[in-house]
């Protein structure tokens, strides 16, 4: 009888800390959570970075030993197109005698490390792809150095002052940033900027039906994930229409239960670059499309 293959190594349980956890909602669909496996509360912001452009998506407070509601839904088939996620984290504990600096963490995903990160997630109690966000904890703020930094800034605002010597500059740097001062590098000529890719105008009639956006339609998507995908497509098309000086664009959203239409109209009503919007050609689209006139 041939020997049995060796079992895969069991990863150690997660230590205390803040984690990004991706939990299966379906075989190909993952929900993204923030997990707080510490004794402190944490105030956080969540955003995504695509092609060098950041977009803020959520902000909230998370209690100790708690997990957030899903902050995003990601499909495994689109793994290569996943955005990098960006968290800003500020821990605090009522009546604590320590304050901490803001911790910013950008997490991108690579196949070589993603599929080996699966293990039981703390707090949630389910298998998850787990990434620790506070491997390097935020430094404690030093009240004395903060006071020195504030005094230096007030003196600078009051009028010209002599240049700081190296020791004073180090104190100011550490108080404001919480990091060790880096040596001043020699001047380096900036690299020439890369030419920006040409922006392509969207079609005059832009179809937001999920079947037009994904070849597999709504398969594997929750209602929330489907709505997010449609709104992302709407925002991208509208920004390209504005950037390419289109006069108008029609968004075909369908009638349905009205959720997508209502959200689109809400965003349009807040956009200063919109002349007006109205129901588009009822004889052609019924109540399932919106005509947008652009400034």
Secondary structure, DSSP 8 states (H G I E B T S, - for coil): ---------------SEEEEEEEEEETTEEEEEEEEESSSEEEEEEEEEETTEEEEEEEEEE-TTEE----EEEEGGGGGG--EEEEEEEEE-TT-S--B--EEEEE---HHHHTT-EEE-TTT-SEEEEEES-SS---B--HHHHHHHHHHHHHHHHS------HHHHHHHHHHHH-S------------------------SEEE--HHHH-TTTTTT--HHHHHHHHHHHHHHHHHHHHHTT-SEEEEE---TTSHHHHHHHHHHHT-TTEEEEEE--HHHHTTSEEEEEE-
